[in-house]
Amino acid sequence: MADLPDDLIWDDPRVQAAMPEGVTAEVTCPSVPNQIGGQIGGVGFYFRARHGWVSLGVGGEPVGSPDWEEGYEHPDAGWFTAAQTIDHLLALIHRYATRERGGSSDA
């Protein structure tokens, strides 16, 4: 998705540059779990990958009681590289943005 190198490190400026317009992101834990917090259009989000589960919560209290949440199983969740984490985050942000426009969350 973001076409980032496998050896990307978290403080590389390409991490933030990969975010869509209106999205800010800050890595709060780089691995085990992979966690990123930030905002999508001024609304808070929390991304987490751990114990085989990848999820994104947006709005409300994004960590415990988000207004919107979606997730899926992945056997490597928590052990992603920075580039893999960004790809999973961007995929879920796309699902959120699509749902916000009234489209299917499976887009």
VEXZA-596561 format. One record per residue: residue number from 1; residue in three letters; x, y negated, z of N, C-alpha, C, O in turn. Coordinates in Angstrom, 1 decimal. Each point is the difference from the previous one (the first is absolute). Example, Ala and Ser with C-alpha at 12.3 -4.5 7.8 and 13.67 -1.06 7.14 Angstrom:
1 | ALA | 13.2 | 5.7 | 7.8 | -0.9 | -1.2 | 0.0 | 0.9 | -1.2 | 0.0 | 1.0 | 0.0 | 0.7
2 | SER | -1.4 | -1.1 | -1.4 | 0.9 | -1.1 | 0.0 | -0.8 | -1.1 | 0.8 | 0.5 | -1.1 | 0.1
***
This chain:
1 | MET | 0.8 | 1.2 | 0.0 | -0.8 | -1.2 | 0.0 | 0.9 | -1.3 | 0.0 | -0.1 | -0.8 | -0.9
2 | ALA | 0.9 | 0.7 | 1.9 | 0.8 | -1.3 | 0.1 | 1.3 | 0.2 | -0.7 | 0.7 | -1.0 | -0.1
3 | ASP | -0.3 | 2.2 | -0.4 | 1.2 | 0.2 | -0.7 | 1.2 | -0.4 | 0.8 | 0.9 | -0.8 | -0.5
4 | LEU | -0.8 | 1.2 | 1.8 | 1.1 | -0.4 | 0.9 | 1.0 | 1.2 | 0.1 | -0.4 | 1.1 | -0.1
5 | PRO | 1.6 | -1.4 | 0.3 | 1.1 | 1.0 | 0.0 | -0.2 | 0.9 | 1.3 | -0.5 | -0.5 | 1.0
6 | ASP | 0.8 | 1.8 | -1.1 | -0.1 | 0.9 | 1.1 | 0.8 | -0.4 | 1.2 | -0.3 | 0.3 | 1.2
7 | ASP | 1.5 | -1.0 | -1.4 | 0.8 | -0.4 | 1.1 | -0.3 | -1.4 | 0.5 | 0.9 | -0.6 | 0.7
8 | LEU | -2.0 | 0.1 | -1.0 | -0.4 | -1.3 | 0.5 | 0.0 | -0.1 | 1.5 | -0.4 | 1.0 | 0.7
9 | ILE | 0.9 | -2.1 | -0.1 | 0.0 | -0.2 | 1.5 | -1.1 | -1.0 | 0.3 | -0.3 | -0.9 | -0.8
10 | TRP | -0.2 | 0.9 | 2.0 | -1.1 | -0.8 | 0.4 | 0.2 | -1.5 | -0.1 | -1.0 | -0.7 | -0.3
11 | ASP | 2.2 | 0.2 | 0.6 | 0.2 | -1.4 | -0.1 | 0.3 | -0.5 | -1.4 | 0.3 | -1.2 | -0.1
12 | ASP | -0.4 | 2.0 | -0.9 | 0.2 | -0.4 | -1.4 | -1.1 | -0.9 | -0.4 | -1.2 | 0.3 | 0.3
13 | PRO | 1.5 | -1.5 | -0.9 | -1.1 | -0.9 | -0.4 | -1.0 | 0.6 | -1.0 | -1.1 | -0.5 | -0.1
14 | ARG | 1.5 | 1.6 | -0.5 | -1.0 | 0.6 | -1.0 | -1.2 | 0.7 | 0.7 | -1.0 | 0.2 | -0.6
15 | VAL | 1.2 | 0.1 | 1.9 | -1.2 | 0.5 | 0.8 | -1.1 | -1.0 | 0.0 | -1.1 | 0.4 | -0.4
16 | GLN | 1.4 | -1.6 | 0.8 | -1.1 | -1.0 | 0.0 | -0.4 | -0.4 | -1.4 | -1.2 | -0.3 | -0.2
17 | ALA | 2.1 | 0.3 | -0.7 | -0.3 | -0.4 | -1.4 | -0.9 | 1.0 | -0.7 | -0.7 | -0.3 | -0.9
18 | ALA | 0.7 | 1.6 | 1.4 | -0.9 | 1.0 | -0.5 | -1.5 | -0.2 | 0.4 | -0.9 | 0.6 | -0.6
19 | MET | 0.7 | -1.4 | 1.6 | -1.3 | -0.2 | 0.5 | -0.9 | -0.8 | -0.9 | 0.6 | -1.0 | -0.6
20 | PRO | -1.8 | 1.3 | 0.4 | -0.9 | -0.8 | -0.9 | -0.2 | -1.4 | 0.6 | 0.3 | -0.3 | 1.2
21 | GLU | -0.7 | -0.6 | -2.1 | -0.2 | -1.4 | 0.5 | -1.0 | 0.0 | 1.1 | -1.0 | 0.7 | 0.0
22 | GLY | 1.3 | -1.5 | 1.1 | -0.9 | -0.1 | 1.1 | 0.3 | 1.1 | 1.1 | -0.7 | 0.0 | 1.0
23 | VAL | 1.6 | 0.9 | -1.2 | 0.3 | 1.0 | 1.0 | 1.4 | -0.3 | 0.6 | 1.0 | -0.2 | -0.7
24 | THR | -1.0 | 0.2 | 2.0 | 1.3 | -0.1 | 0.7 | 0.1 | 1.3 | 0.8 | -1.0 | 0.5 | 0.5
25 | ALA | 2.2 | -0.1 | -0.3 | 0.3 | 1.3 | 0.7 | 1.2 | -0.1 | 0.8 | 1.0 | -0.5 | -0.4
26 | GLU | -1.0 | 1.2 | 1.6 | 1.1 | 0.0 | 0.9 | 0.1 | 1.5 | 0.5 | -0.9 | 0.5 | 0.6
27 | VAL | 2.1 | 0.1 | -0.8 | 0.2 | 1.3 | 0.5 | 0.2 | 0.0 | 1.5 | 0.8 | -0.7 | 0.5
28 | THR | -1.7 | 1.4 | 0.2 | 0.1 | 0.1 | 1.4 | 0.7 | 1.2 | 0.5 | 0.5 | 0.1 | 1.1
29 | CYS | -0.4 | 0.9 | -2.0 | 0.7 | 1.3 | 0.3 | 0.4 | 0.6 | -1.3 | -0.9 | 0.4 | -0.8
30 | PRO | 2.2 | -0.2 | 0.5 | 0.3 | 0.5 | -1.3 | -0.2 | 1.5 | -0.3 | -0.1 | 0.4 | -1.1
31 | SER | 0.1 | 0.4 | 2.2 | -0.2 | 1.4 | -0.2 | -0.5 | 0.7 | 1.3 | 0.4 | -0.5 | 1.1
32 | VAL | -1.1 | 1.5 | -1.3 | -0.6 | 0.9 | 1.1 | -0.6 | -0.9 | 1.2 | 0.6 | 0.0 | 1.1
33 | PRO | -1.7 | -0.6 | -1.4 | -0.7 | -0.2 | -1.2 | 0.5 | -1.1 | -0.9 | 0.7 | -0.9 | 0.5
34 | ASN | -1.2 | 0.9 | -1.7 | 0.2 | -1.2 | -0.9 | -1.1 | -0.9 | 0.4 | -1.2 | 0.4 | -0.1
35 | GLN | 1.4 | -1.6 | 0.5 | -1.0 | -1.0 | 0.4 | 0.3 | -1.4 | -0.6 | 1.1 | -0.4 | 0.0
36 | ILE | -2.2 | -0.2 | -0.5 | 0.1 | -1.3 | -0.6 | -1.2 | -0.8 | 0.4 | -1.1 | 0.5 | -0.1
37 | GLY | 1.3 | -1.7 | 0.6 | -1.1 | -0.9 | 0.3 | 0.0 | -1.2 | -0.9 | 1.1 | -0.3 | -0.5
38 | GLY | -2.2 | -0.4 | 0.3 | 0.1 | -1.2 | -0.8 | -1.4 | -0.5 | -0.2 | -1.0 | 0.2 | 0.7
39 | GLN | 0.9 | -0.9 | -1.9 | -1.3 | -0.6 | -0.3 | -0.3 | 0.2 | -1.5 | 0.9 | -0.1 | -0.8
40 | ILE | -2.1 | 0.2 | 0.5 | -0.5 | 0.1 | -1.4 | -1.0 | -1.2 | -0.1 | -1.1 | 0.1 | 0.5
41 | GLY | 1.5 | -1.1 | -1.2 | -0.9 | -1.2 | -0.2 | -0.4 | -0.6 | 1.4 | -1.1 | -0.4 | 0.1
42 | GLY | 2.0 | 0.4 | 0.8 | -0.3 | -0.5 | 1.3 | -0.7 | 0.9 | 1.0 | -0.2 | -0.4 | 1.2
43 | VAL | 0.0 | 1.6 | -1.6 | -0.7 | 1.0 | 0.9 | 1.1 | 1.0 | 0.4 | 0.7 | 0.6 | -0.8
44 | GLY | -0.6 | -0.3 | 2.1 | 1.0 | 0.9 | 0.5 | -0.2 | 1.4 | -0.4 | -1.1 | 0.5 | -0.2
45 | PHE | 2.3 | 0.2 | 0.0 | 0.0 | 1.5 | -0.4 | 1.1 | 0.7 | 0.8 | 0.9 | -0.6 | 0.5
46 | TYR | -1.1 | 1.9 | -0.4 | 0.9 | 0.9 | 0.7 | 0.1 | 1.3 | -0.9 | -1.0 | 0.7 | -0.2
47 | PHE | 2.2 | -0.4 | -0.2 | 0.3 | 1.2 | -0.8 | 0.8 | 0.9 | 0.9 | 0.9 | -0.4 | 0.7
48 | ARG | -1.2 | 1.7 | -0.8 | 0.8 | 1.0 | 0.8 | 0.0 | 1.3 | -0.8 | -0.9 | 0.4 | -0.6
49 | ALA | 2.1 | 0.2 | 0.7 | 0.2 | 1.4 | -0.6 | 0.7 | 0.8 | 1.1 | 1.1 | -0.3 | 0.4
50 | ARG | -1.8 | 1.3 | 0.1 | 0.5 | 0.9 | 1.0 | -0.8 | 1.3 | 0.1 | -1.2 | 0.0 | -0.3
51 | HIS | 1.9 | 1.0 | 0.8 | -0.6 | 1.3 | 0.2 | -0.9 | 0.5 | -1.2 | -1.1 | 0.5 | 0.2
52 | GLY | 1.6 | -0.7 | -1.4 | -0.7 | 0.5 | -1.2 | -1.2 | -0.9 | -0.4 | -0.8 | 0.4 | -0.8
53 | TRP | 0.6 | -1.6 | 1.4 | -1.1 | -0.9 | -0.3 | 0.5 | -1.4 | -0.4 | 0.9 | -0.5 | 0.7
54 | VAL | -1.4 | 0.0 | -1.8 | 0.3 | -1.4 | -0.4 | -1.3 | -0.8 | 0.1 | -1.1 | 0.4 | -0.5
55 | SER | 1.1 | -1.6 | 1.1 | -1.2 | -0.8 | 0.1 | 0.3 | -1.5 | -0.1 | 1.1 | -0.5 | 0.3
56 | LEU | -2.2 | -0.2 | -0.6 | 0.0 | -1.5 | 0.0 | -1.3 | -0.4 | 0.6 | -1.1 | 0.4 | -0.4
57 | GLY | 1.3 | -1.3 | 1.5 | -1.2 | -0.6 | 0.6 | 0.1 | -1.5 | -0.3 | 1.0 | -0.6 | 0.1
58 | VAL | -2.2 | 0.0 | -0.5 | 0.0 | -1.4 | -0.3 | -1.1 | -0.7 | 0.7 | -1.1 | 0.5 | 0.1
59 | GLY | 1.4 | -1.7 | 0.5 | -1.1 | -0.8 | 0.6 | -0.3 | 0.5 | 1.4 | 0.5 | 1.0 | 0.4
60 | GLY | -1.3 | -1.7 | 0.3 | -0.4 | 0.3 | 1.4 | 1.3 | 0.1 | 0.8 | 0.8 | -0.8 | 0.0
61 | GLU | -0.7 | 1.9 | 0.7 | 1.2 | 0.4 | 0.7 | 0.7 | 1.1 | -0.8 | -0.4 | 1.2 | 0.1
62 | PRO | 1.3 | -1.6 | -1.0 | 0.5 | 1.0 | -1.0 | 0.6 | 1.2 | 0.5 | 0.0 | 1.1 | -0.6
63 | VAL | 0.5 | -1.1 | 1.9 | 0.7 | 1.2 | 0.5 | -1.1 | 1.0 | 0.6 | 0.1 | 1.2 | -0.3
64 | GLY | -1.0 | -1.7 | 1.0 | -0.9 | 0.9 | 0.7 | -1.5 | 0.0 | -0.5 | -0.7 | 1.0 | 0.1
65 | SER | 0.3 | -2.1 | -0.7 | -1.4 | -0.2 | -0.4 | -0.1 | -0.9 | -1.2 | -0.6 | -1.1 | 0.1
66 | PRO | 1.1 | 1.6 | -1.2 | 0.0 | -0.9 | -1.2 | -1.4 | -0.1 | -0.6 | -0.8 | 0.9 | 0.2
67 | ASP | 0.6 | -1.9 | -1.0 | -1.3 | -0.2 | -0.7 | 0.0 | 1.0 | -1.2 | -1.1 | 0.5 | -0.4
68 | TRP | 2.3 | -0.2 | -0.2 | 0.1 | 0.9 | -1.1 | 1.2 | 0.9 | 0.3 | 1.1 | -0.5 | 0.4
69 | GLU | -1.2 | 1.8 | -0.7 | 1.1 | 0.9 | 0.2 | -0.1 | 1.1 | -1.0 | -1.1 | 0.5 | -0.3
70 | GLU | 2.2 | -0.1 | -0.2 | 0.1 | 1.1 | -0.9 | 1.3 | 0.7 | 0.2 | 1.0 | -0.6 | 0.4
71 | GLY | -1.0 | 2.0 | -0.5 | 1.2 | 0.7 | 0.1 | 0.0 | 1.3 | -0.7 | -1.1 | 0.4 | -0.5
72 | TYR | 2.2 | 0.3 | 0.5 | 0.1 | 1.3 | -0.7 | 1.1 | 0.8 | 0.6 | 1.0 | -0.6 | 0.6
73 | GLU | -1.0 | 1.9 | -0.8 | 1.1 | 0.9 | 0.4 | 1.2 | -0.1 | -1.0 | -0.2 | -0.1 | -1.2
74 | HIS | 1.3 | 0.2 | 1.8 | 1.3 | 0.1 | -0.8 | 1.0 | 0.7 | 0.9 | 0.3 | -0.4 | 1.1
75 | PRO | 0.3 | 1.5 | -1.6 | 0.9 | 0.8 | 0.9 | 1.2 | -0.7 | 0.5 | 0.6 | 0.3 | 1.0
76 | ASP | -0.1 | -1.4 | -1.8 | 1.2 | -0.7 | 0.4 | -0.3 | -1.3 | 0.8 | 0.9 | -0.8 | 0.2
77 | ALA | -2.2 | 0.5 | 0.1 | -0.3 | -1.2 | 0.7 | 0.8 | -0.2 | 1.3 | 0.1 | 0.9 | 0.8
78 | GLY | 0.5 | -2.0 | -0.7 | 0.9 | -0.3 | 1.1 | 1.5 | 0.1 | -0.3 | 0.8 | -0.6 | 0.6
79 | TRP | -0.5 | 1.3 | -1.7 | 1.4 | 0.2 | -0.5 | 0.2 | -0.6 | -1.3 | 1.0 | 0.3 | -0.7
80 | PHE | -1.9 | -1.2 | 0.3 | 0.2 | -0.7 | -1.3 | 1.2 | -0.9 | -0.1 | 0.4 | -0.5 | 1.1
81 | THR | 0.2 | 0.4 | -2.2 | 1.0 | -1.0 | -0.3 | -0.7 | -1.4 | 0.0 | -1.3 | 0.0 | 0.0
82 | ALA | 2.0 | -1.1 | 0.0 | -0.6 | -1.3 | -0.1 | -0.8 | -0.1 | -1.3 | -1.1 | -0.5 | 0.0
83 | ALA | 1.6 | 0.9 | -1.1 | -0.6 | 0.0 | -1.3 | -1.3 | 0.8 | 0.0 | -1.1 | -0.5 | -0.5
84 | GLN | 1.1 | 1.7 | 1.1 | -1.2 | 0.8 | 0.1 | -1.1 | -0.6 | 0.8 | -1.1 | 0.0 | -0.3
85 | THR | 1.6 | -0.6 | 1.5 | -1.0 | -0.7 | 0.9 | -0.7 | -1.1 | -0.7 | -1.2 | -0.1 | 0.1
86 | ILE | 2.0 | -0.7 | -0.9 | -0.6 | -1.1 | -0.7 | -1.0 | 0.5 | -1.0 | -1.1 | -0.6 | -0.2
87 | ASP | 1.4 | 1.6 | -0.5 | -0.9 | 0.6 | -1.0 | -1.3 | 0.4 | 0.6 | -1.1 | -0.2 | -0.5
88 | HIS | 1.2 | 0.9 | 1.7 | -1.2 | 0.5 | 0.6 | -0.8 | -1.2 | 0.5 | -1.3 | -0.1 | -0.1
89 | LEU | 1.9 | -0.9 | 0.7 | -0.6 | -1.3 | 0.5 | -0.7 | -0.6 | -1.2 | -1.2 | -0.4 | 0.1
90 | LEU | 1.9 | 0.2 | -1.2 | -0.6 | -0.7 | -1.2 | -1.2 | 0.8 | -0.5 | -1.0 | -0.6 | -0.5
91 | ALA | 1.0 | 1.9 | 0.5 | -1.1 | 0.8 | -0.5 | -1.3 | -0.3 | 0.9 | -1.1 | -0.1 | -0.5
92 | LEU | 1.4 | 0.1 | 1.8 | -1.2 | -0.3 | 0.9 | -0.5 | -1.4 | 0.0 | -1.2 | -0.3 | 0.1
93 | ILE | 2.2 | -0.7 | -0.3 | -0.5 | -1.4 | -0.2 | -0.8 | -0.1 | -1.3 | -1.0 | -0.7 | 0.0
94 | HIS | 1.4 | 1.5 | -1.0 | -0.8 | 0.0 | -1.3 | -1.4 | 0.5 | 0.3 | -1.0 | -0.5 | -0.5
95 | ARG | 0.9 | 1.6 | 1.3 | -1.3 | 0.6 | 0.3 | -0.9 | -1.0 | 0.8 | -1.2 | -0.2 | -0.2
96 | TYR | 1.9 | -0.5 | 1.1 | -0.8 | -1.0 | 0.8 | -0.4 | -1.2 | -0.9 | -1.2 | -0.4 | 0.1
97 | ALA | 2.0 | -0.1 | -1.0 | -0.3 | -1.1 | -0.8 | -1.1 | 0.4 | -1.0 | -0.9 | -0.8 | -0.3
98 | THR | 0.9 | 2.1 | -0.2 | -1.0 | 0.5 | -0.9 | -1.4 | 0.1 | 0.7 | -1.0 | -0.4 | -0.5
99 | ARG | 1.1 | 0.9 | 1.8 | -1.3 | 0.1 | 0.7 | -0.5 | -1.4 | 0.3 | -1.2 | -0.2 | -0.1
100 | GLU | 2.0 | -0.8 | 0.4 | -0.4 | -1.4 | 0.3 | -0.7 | -0.6 | -1.2 | -0.9 | -0.8 | 0.2
101 | ARG | 1.2 | 1.3 | -1.4 | -0.6 | -0.5 | -1.2 | -1.3 | 0.8 | -0.4 | -0.6 | -0.3 | -1.0
102 | GLY | 0.3 | 1.3 | 1.9 | -1.2 | 0.8 | -0.3 | 0.3 | 1.2 | -0.8 | -0.9 | 0.7 | -0.4
103 | GLY | 2.2 | -0.4 | 0.2 | 0.3 | 1.2 | -0.8 | 0.1 | 1.2 | 0.9 | -0.2 | -0.1 | 1.2
104 | SER | 0.6 | 1.2 | -1.8 | 0.1 | 1.2 | 0.8 | 1.3 | 0.0 | 0.7 | 1.0 | -0.5 | -0.5
105 | SER | -0.9 | 1.1 | 1.7 | 1.2 | 0.1 | 0.8 | 1.0 | 1.0 | -0.6 | 1.1 | 0.2 | 0.4
106 | ASP | -1.6 | 0.6 | -1.4 | 0.8 | 1.1 | -0.6 | 0.7 | -0.5 | -1.3 | 0.6 | 0.8 | -0.7
107 | ALA | -0.7 | -2.1 | 0.4 | 0.6 | -0.5 | -1.2 | 1.5 | 0.0 | 0.0 | 0.6 | -0.4 | -0.9
***
